[in-house]
Amino acid sequence: MIGSRPEMLRIIEEARSDGWVLEPAAKRLFSLAGFSVPRFTLALTPEEALVFAHEIGYPVVAKIVSPLIIHKSDVGGVAVGIAADARLAETFRRFEALEGFRGVLVEEMISGVELILGAKNDLQFGPMILLGMGGTGVEIYRDVVLKMAPLTEKEAPVMYRGLKARRLLEGYRGAEPADLGKLAQTLLLFSSLVMELEGQIESIDINPLLCSSRDCVVADARIILGK
């Protein structure tokens, strides 16, 4: 991560005028920091979107990229399971009409248990790390664990064991268990990133972090910059 720091800081500085790091740049930053991310591209035309979809193979996910749209799902700015050229082209045209359009993020589909991994700079305690069950239902279930950063190697497993729905990670009803070792590594890596960028950011959210038996992948990410 140390060697990647100049590039990570450049990504943050380029996002200053927007006040937050849009998803394609955030994915690039997380990749530089050592996280697993899906194969993705920022398509500026329908043709670019189609070319990339053919390169990685259907189905794909498409998301609006706009500095004026933080919560993409609220405006219908996320389309999953796209399996044909016609639907991808139609989705691109629909996203073009949304406010502040800067392109469409096209990426491979990843499966796994949906978690939310986030951090916020608390005025009293400093950086706080949150782990919980993620996805669009995160505000309904409110199944989260909080710890102060930086995390220790002992604290990382304590976080996911503290979730009420941890059995989903352990292989509920015959499902394949998630790679809990990889999840612990991801938590420690996230803690290091938060401490590295403490003076630059207000908050970081990965939602969802998709954890399977193979990996834990940053499927969506948002970085709000400090004022």
DADA-V54283 format. One record per residue. N is the residue number from 0. RES is the residue in three letters. OMEGA is omega in radians with two decimals (* if undefined). Layout:
n:N res:RES omega:OMEGA
n:N res:RES omega:OMEGA
//
This chain:
n:0 res:MET omega:-3.10
n:1 res:ILE omega:-3.11
n:2 res:GLY omega:-3.13
n:3 res:SER omega:-3.01
n:4 res:ARG omega:3.13
n:5 res:PRO omega:3.13
n:6 res:GLU omega:3.11
n:7 res:MET omega:3.12
n:8 res:LEU omega:3.08
n:9 res:ARG omega:3.09
n:10 res:ILE omega:-3.14
n:11 res:ILE omega:-3.12
n:12 res:GLU omega:3.12
n:13 res:GLU omega:-3.13
n:14 res:ALA omega:-3.05
n:15 res:ARG omega:-3.07
n:16 res:SER omega:3.11
n:17 res:ASP omega:-3.12
n:18 res:GLY omega:3.10
n:19 res:TRP omega:-3.10
n:20 res:VAL omega:-3.13
n:21 res:LEU omega:-2.95
n:22 res:GLU omega:-3.14
n:23 res:PRO omega:3.12
n:24 res:ALA omega:3.10
n:25 res:ALA omega:3.10
n:26 res:LYS omega:3.10
n:27 res:ARG omega:3.13
n:28 res:LEU omega:-3.14
n:29 res:PHE omega:3.10
n:30 res:SER omega:3.09
n:31 res:LEU omega:-3.11
n:32 res:ALA omega:3.07
n:33 res:GLY omega:3.12
n:34 res:PHE omega:3.00
n:35 res:SER omega:3.08
n:36 res:VAL omega:3.08
n:37 res:PRO omega:2.95
n:38 res:ARG omega:-3.05
n:39 res:PHE omega:2.99
n:40 res:THR omega:2.98
n:41 res:LEU omega:-3.12
n:42 res:ALA omega:3.12
n:43 res:LEU omega:3.10
n:44 res:THR omega:3.07
n:45 res:PRO omega:-3.13
n:46 res:GLU omega:3.10
n:47 res:GLU omega:3.12
n:48 res:ALA omega:-3.11
n:49 res:LEU omega:3.13
n:50 res:VAL omega:-3.12
n:51 res:PHE omega:3.11
n:52 res:ALA omega:3.11
n:53 res:HIS omega:3.14
n:54 res:GLU omega:-3.05
n:55 res:ILE omega:3.14
n:56 res:GLY omega:3.06
n:57 res:TYR omega:0.00
n:58 res:PRO omega:3.12
n:59 res:VAL omega:3.04
n:60 res:VAL omega:3.06
n:61 res:ALA omega:-3.12
n:62 res:LYS omega:3.06
n:63 res:ILE omega:3.01
n:64 res:VAL omega:-3.11
n:65 res:SER omega:3.09
n:66 res:PRO omega:-3.13
n:67 res:LEU omega:-3.11
n:68 res:ILE omega:3.12
n:69 res:ILE omega:-3.11
n:70 res:HIS omega:-3.01
n:71 res:LYS omega:-3.10
n:72 res:SER omega:-3.09
n:73 res:ASP omega:-3.11
n:74 res:VAL omega:-3.12
n:75 res:GLY omega:-3.05
n:76 res:GLY omega:3.09
n:77 res:VAL omega:3.08
n:78 res:ALA omega:-3.11
n:79 res:VAL omega:3.07
n:80 res:GLY omega:3.10
n:81 res:ILE omega:-2.98
n:82 res:ALA omega:-3.10
n:83 res:ALA omega:-3.13
n:84 res:ASP omega:-3.05
n:85 res:ALA omega:-3.12
n:86 res:ARG omega:3.12
n:87 res:LEU omega:3.12
n:88 res:ALA omega:3.12
n:89 res:GLU omega:3.12
n:90 res:THR omega:3.12
n:91 res:PHE omega:-3.13
n:92 res:ARG omega:3.12
n:93 res:ARG omega:3.14
n:94 res:PHE omega:3.14
n:95 res:GLU omega:-3.10
n:96 res:ALA omega:-3.12
n:97 res:LEU omega:-3.03
n:98 res:GLU omega:3.02
n:99 res:GLY omega:-3.05
n:100 res:PHE omega:3.06
n:101 res:ARG omega:3.13
n:102 res:GLY omega:3.14
n:103 res:VAL omega:3.02
n:104 res:LEU omega:3.09
n:105 res:VAL omega:-3.10
n:106 res:GLU omega:3.11
n:107 res:GLU omega:3.08
n:108 res:MET omega:3.14
n:109 res:ILE omega:3.10
n:110 res:SER omega:3.12
n:111 res:GLY omega:3.07
n:112 res:VAL omega:-3.09
n:113 res:GLU omega:3.06
n:114 res:LEU omega:2.95
n:115 res:ILE omega:3.09
n:116 res:LEU omega:-3.04
n:117 res:GLY omega:3.09
n:118 res:ALA omega:3.10
n:119 res:LYS omega:3.09
n:120 res:ASN omega:3.11
n:121 res:ASP omega:-3.08
n:122 res:LEU omega:-3.09
n:123 res:GLN omega:-2.99
n:124 res:PHE omega:-3.07
n:125 res:GLY omega:-3.07
n:126 res:PRO omega:3.08
n:127 res:MET omega:-3.12
n:128 res:ILE omega:-3.13
n:129 res:LEU omega:3.00
n:130 res:LEU omega:3.14
n:131 res:GLY omega:3.02
n:132 res:MET omega:-2.94
n:133 res:GLY omega:-3.07
n:134 res:GLY omega:-3.10
n:135 res:THR omega:-3.12
n:136 res:GLY omega:-3.04
n:137 res:VAL omega:-3.10
n:138 res:GLU omega:3.11
n:139 res:ILE omega:-3.04
n:140 res:TYR omega:3.11
n:141 res:ARG omega:3.12
n:142 res:ASP omega:-3.02
n:143 res:VAL omega:3.04
n:144 res:VAL omega:-3.13
n:145 res:LEU omega:3.05
n:146 res:LYS omega:3.02
n:147 res:MET omega:3.05
n:148 res:ALA omega:0.02
n:149 res:PRO omega:3.09
n:150 res:LEU omega:3.00
n:151 res:THR omega:3.13
n:152 res:GLU omega:3.11
n:153 res:LYS omega:-3.07
n:154 res:GLU omega:-3.09
n:155 res:ALA omega:3.10
n:156 res:PRO omega:3.12
n:157 res:VAL omega:-3.10
n:158 res:MET omega:-3.09
n:159 res:TYR omega:3.07
n:160 res:ARG omega:3.13
n:161 res:GLY omega:3.13
n:162 res:LEU omega:3.10
n:163 res:LYS omega:-3.09
n:164 res:ALA omega:-3.09
n:165 res:ARG omega:-3.14
n:166 res:ARG omega:3.06
n:167 res:LEU omega:3.11
n:168 res:LEU omega:-3.05
n:169 res:GLU omega:3.12
n:170 res:GLY omega:-3.06
n:171 res:TYR omega:3.09
n:172 res:ARG omega:3.03
n:173 res:GLY omega:3.10
n:174 res:ALA omega:3.10
n:175 res:GLU omega:3.10
n:176 res:PRO omega:3.05
n:177 res:ALA omega:3.08
n:178 res:ASP omega:-3.05
n:179 res:LEU omega:3.04
n:180 res:GLY omega:3.10
n:181 res:LYS omega:3.10
n:182 res:LEU omega:3.11
n:183 res:ALA omega:3.10
n:184 res:GLN omega:-3.14
n:185 res:THR omega:3.11
n:186 res:LEU omega:3.14
n:187 res:LEU omega:3.10
n:188 res:LEU omega:3.11
n:189 res:PHE omega:3.10
n:190 res:SER omega:3.13
n:191 res:SER omega:3.13
n:192 res:LEU omega:3.14
n:193 res:VAL omega:3.13
n:194 res:MET omega:3.13
n:195 res:GLU omega:-3.05
n:196 res:LEU omega:-3.02
n:197 res:GLU omega:-3.08
n:198 res:GLY omega:-3.06
n:199 res:GLN omega:-2.94
n:200 res:ILE omega:2.97
n:201 res:GLU omega:3.12
n:202 res:SER omega:3.03
n:203 res:ILE omega:3.07
n:204 res:ASP omega:2.91
n:205 res:ILE omega:-3.12
n:206 res:ASN omega:0.13
n:207 res:PRO omega:2.79
n:208 res:LEU omega:-3.05
n:209 res:LEU omega:-3.10
n:210 res:CYS omega:3.13
n:211 res:SER omega:3.10
n:212 res:SER omega:-3.06
n:213 res:ARG omega:-2.98
n:214 res:ASP omega:2.94
n:215 res:CYS omega:-2.93
n:216 res:VAL omega:3.07
n:217 res:VAL omega:-3.07
n:218 res:ALA omega:3.06
n:219 res:ASP omega:-3.06
n:220 res:ALA omega:3.11
n:221 res:ARG omega:3.13
n:222 res:ILE omega:3.09
n:223 res:ILE omega:-3.05
n:224 res:LEU omega:3.09
n:225 res:GLY omega:-3.13
n:226 res:LYS omega:*
//
